[in-house]
Amino acid sequence: MALDETLLPALLDQGLLIDTGVPGLYCRGAIFEDVLQRFDAFAGRALAAESPEVVRFPPVMPRRTLERSGYLKSFPHLAGTVFTYTGDEQGHADLLSRVEAGADWSSSQSMTEVVLVPAACYPVYPAVAAAGTLPPGGRTLEVASYCFRHEPSADPARMQSFRMHELVRLGEPSVVDAWRRSWITRGLELLGQLGLAVAEAPANDPFFGRGGRLLATNQRAAELKFELLAPIAQSAEGTAIMSVNYHQDHFGTIYGIRTADGEVAHSACLGFGLERVTLALLVRHGLEPARWPDEVRHALWESEATR
Amino acid sequence: MALDETLLPALLDQGLLIDTGVPGLYCRGAIFEDVLQRFDAFAGRALAAESPEVVRFPPVMPRRTLERSGYLKSFPHLAGTVFTYTGDEQGHADLLSRVEAGADWSSSQSMTEVVLVPAACYPVYPAVAAAGTLPPGGRTLEVASYCFRHEPSADPARMQSFRMHELVRLGEPSVVDAWRRSWITRGLELLGQLGLAVAEAPANDPFFGRGGRLLATNQRAAELKFELLAPIAQSAEGTAIMSVNYHQDHFGTIYGIRTADGEVAHSACLGFGLERVTLALLVRHGLEPARWPDEVRHALWESEATR
C-alpha cells in the first residue's frame, strides 16, 4: 500500500493546506475549508432526514469520560490528555528557563480534568445516560467536532486533528443493528452523488499491542465495523472517508443506558471524516473546485439555495 | 462583582447547555448552537468587508509556536499542553491498573509536539512569517477556532473551551494602530444592531504572578487592549464579548515579520467570543430565540437569504 507522495506537495503548493512544521497538523486554506463546509452542510441535510437531536461538544471532554469509555484499553497510543501549569512563581521561572534552553519542560505540567475528544460521539454516551431510560425506539443524536489522534504521519489523509460529523443511534438491539446496516447503503449513495467511486469493506480499529490483534480479528468476524473507502493518497485499497460502527452493548453497559423495556441499550454510530471526504473530492475532481463537474458543484454549492 | 447564579441553572434546565461534570465544560444544545452559528455568520459578513485572507487552524497547534510566542511567560496557568502514551505493553497494563484503581496515571503520559490553541490568532504569526515580507499595506487574515484556557469556573461566560472569530492585521505601525482603533467603533455598531447595550473599556490580560501586575498596568497605560462589555452573569461591569488588541512589535520581532519597507511589522487583532456573544444575546432577549425582536431575528436568521 504505497503512498502517493505527490498529493501533499500539490496541496501545500496551491495553498489548500498550509504547513505548521508538525507532521499531520495543517492549516486549512480558504478553498479547502469551503469544500469541507459545503460537504458538511450536504451531509447534514442527509442526516437531518432522521430528525436527530442536535448537540455539539467542544474538542475537549472530561478525562473521566475517557477513563470510563474503554478507549485507554484499546487506543492508549492515540489518546491526547491535557496538562497545564499549576505551580508558583519560582516554578514558573524554572519552566521558562527550560523553555529558553530548549530543554524538556514536561515535568512542570500537571494533568487536568480534560482530554481531547478522540471521536465525536464519545461525550454523547454519558450525556444520554444522565437523561435516563431511553424512550421506545431509542434516541438518535447528531454530533460534530474536531477529534484528536496522536499519530504523526506523512499521509495528508491521516491528520492528528480532524473533524467528524456523526449520527449516533441508541436503542433496542434489533433497531440499532438494522439502522447501521441501512446506513452503509445510504452512505454509498450519498457519496456516489458527488462522483466518488466508493467501495464498502469490513474493517477493524487499530487496537494497541499484541492483544489488539485478537480484538481486531473478533471485530471483523462479527462485522461490527464497515468503512467506505475512496482513493486519496493510498494507491491501492483507498482510505476510509466514512465508517459505520456497531458497539453492541459496550457503551450501554459502561454507562448504564437502558431501553424502554429495561434491557441494556445497544448503540451504533456513523461518521464522515470531513477532511478525508474533502481530500477525496479534490483527488477525484481536481484541486480547482471552480472547475468541478456541474452536478457536483450543484450538490455542494447550489442545492441549499434552491431547496 | 457578584455572579448572577440563576443564569446557568436556567440554561441547563432548558437544554441550551448540557452539563459534563467538569466546571466550565459544556455540551451545546441545538438552540444555543444555532444562535452561535447565526451570529458567527453575521460577524463573518462584517469581517468579509475587509476582504481578509481566510485560513482555519485546528484547535491544536505546534508546541514550538507556544514556546516562541511568549504565552508561557504571561499565562502559564491557562495554557493546555497535550500528552499521550508512548510506552510498551507492560507500561500499558500499569496505566490501566491505575485507571481502574482511580489512581494518578499522569506519569504514564509524555509531552507531545502539540498544545491547545489559546487564542485563534496564535498560529497565524509563524504562518505569515513563513510567507515572507509583507506586501505594502500589510496583510489581513480571518481566523476562527476553538480555544482552550484552563480556568475552571462556575461562570457560564468563562468556559474552558470556547470559540473565537478573529481578524488579524499585520503591517506598518500607523496602519495597524488606525485599523484597530476603527474596529472599536465598528464593533460597538455591529453589536448594537443586535440590541446589545455594549460598553467600551480599556482592559488588561490576566497576567500570571506578581510580575504580571506591572505588565497589566503597562498594558492599560499604553491603551493596548480594549474590550466591549455586555451583561451576562457578572452583575456590575459586564463581560467582554469582543476585544481589540494591539501587540505593537511583539509578534513581528519574535517571528521576524517585516513590512515592505523593511521595518519590523506591527500587529493587532480583534476577536468575538462566540459563546459569550451567544450568552449576551440570550440574557438580553430571553432564552427563546423564536420570541426575539423582529429586527434581531432578521439580522441573524433572515439577512443571509435576502442579501
Chai-1 contact restraints between the chains, C-beta under 6 A:
chainA,res_idxA,chainB,res_idxB,connection_type,confidence,min_distance_angstrom,max_distance_angstrom,comment,restraint_id
A,I18,B,A127,contact,1.0,0.0,6.0,A-B,restraint_1
A,T20,B,P62,contact,1.0,0.0,6.0,A-B,restraint_2
A,G21,B,P62,contact,1.0,0.0,6.0,A-B,restraint_3
A,V22,B,P62,contact,1.0,0.0,6.0,A-B,restraint_4
A,V22,B,E113,contact,1.0,0.0,6.0,A-B,restraint_5
A,C27,B,V55,contact,1.0,0.0,6.0,A-B,restraint_6
A,C27,B,F57,contact,1.0,0.0,6.0,A-B,restraint_7
A,C27,B,A127,contact,1.0,0.0,6.0,A-B,restraint_8
A,R28,B,R56,contact,1.0,0.0,6.0,A-B,restraint_9
A,A30,B,V54,contact,1.0,0.0,6.0,A-B,restraint_10
A,E33,B,R56,contact,1.0,0.0,6.0,A-B,restraint_11
A,V54,B,A30,contact,1.0,0.0,6.0,A-B,restraint_12
A,V55,B,C27,contact,1.0,0.0,6.0,A-B,restraint_13
A,R56,B,R28,contact,1.0,0.0,6.0,A-B,restraint_14
A,R56,B,E33,contact,1.0,0.0,6.0,A-B,restraint_15
A,F57,B,C27,contact,1.0,0.0,6.0,A-B,restraint_16
A,P58,B,Y146,contact,1.0,0.0,6.0,A-B,restraint_17
A,P58,B,S161,contact,1.0,0.0,6.0,A-B,restraint_18
A,P59,B,P59,contact,1.0,0.0,6.0,A-B,restraint_19
A,P59,B,Y146,contact,1.0,0.0,6.0,A-B,restraint_20
A,V60,B,S161,contact,1.0,0.0,6.0,A-B,restraint_21
A,P62,B,T20,contact,1.0,0.0,6.0,A-B,restraint_22
A,P62,B,G21,contact,1.0,0.0,6.0,A-B,restraint_23
A,P62,B,V22,contact,1.0,0.0,6.0,A-B,restraint_24
A,E67,B,V99,contact,1.0,0.0,6.0,A-B,restraint_25
A,L72,B,V99,contact,1.0,0.0,6.0,A-B,restraint_26
A,P76,B,Y85,contact,1.0,0.0,6.0,A-B,restraint_27
A,P76,B,H92,contact,1.0,0.0,6.0,A-B,restraint_28
A,H77,B,Y85,contact,1.0,0.0,6.0,A-B,restraint_29
A,G80,B,V82,contact,1.0,0.0,6.0,A-B,restraint_30
A,G80,B,T84,contact,1.0,0.0,6.0,A-B,restraint_31
A,T81,B,F83,contact,1.0,0.0,6.0,A-B,restraint_32
A,T81,B,Q109,contact,1.0,0.0,6.0,A-B,restraint_33
A,V82,B,G80,contact,1.0,0.0,6.0,A-B,restraint_34
A,F83,B,T81,contact,1.0,0.0,6.0,A-B,restraint_35
A,F83,B,F83,contact,1.0,0.0,6.0,A-B,restraint_36
A,T84,B,G80,contact,1.0,0.0,6.0,A-B,restraint_37
A,T84,B,H150,contact,1.0,0.0,6.0,A-B,restraint_38
A,Y85,B,P76,contact,1.0,0.0,6.0,A-B,restraint_39
A,Y85,B,H77,contact,1.0,0.0,6.0,A-B,restraint_40
A,E89,B,G209,contact,1.0,0.0,6.0,A-B,restraint_41
A,H92,B,P76,contact,1.0,0.0,6.0,A-B,restraint_42
A,V99,B,E67,contact,1.0,0.0,6.0,A-B,restraint_43
A,V99,B,L72,contact,1.0,0.0,6.0,A-B,restraint_44
A,S106,B,M111,contact,1.0,0.0,6.0,A-B,restraint_45
A,Q109,B,T81,contact,1.0,0.0,6.0,A-B,restraint_46
A,M111,B,S106,contact,1.0,0.0,6.0,A-B,restraint_47
A,T112,B,H150,contact,1.0,0.0,6.0,A-B,restraint_48
A,E113,B,V22,contact,1.0,0.0,6.0,A-B,restraint_49
A,A127,B,I18,contact,1.0,0.0,6.0,A-B,restraint_50
A,A127,B,C27,contact,1.0,0.0,6.0,A-B,restraint_51
A,Y146,B,P58,contact,1.0,0.0,6.0,A-B,restraint_52
A,Y146,B,P59,contact,1.0,0.0,6.0,A-B,restraint_53
A,H150,B,T84,contact,1.0,0.0,6.0,A-B,restraint_54
A,H150,B,T112,contact,1.0,0.0,6.0,A-B,restraint_55
A,S161,B,P58,contact,1.0,0.0,6.0,A-B,restraint_56
A,S161,B,V60,contact,1.0,0.0,6.0,A-B,restraint_57
A,G209,B,E89,contact,1.0,0.0,6.0,A-B,restraint_58
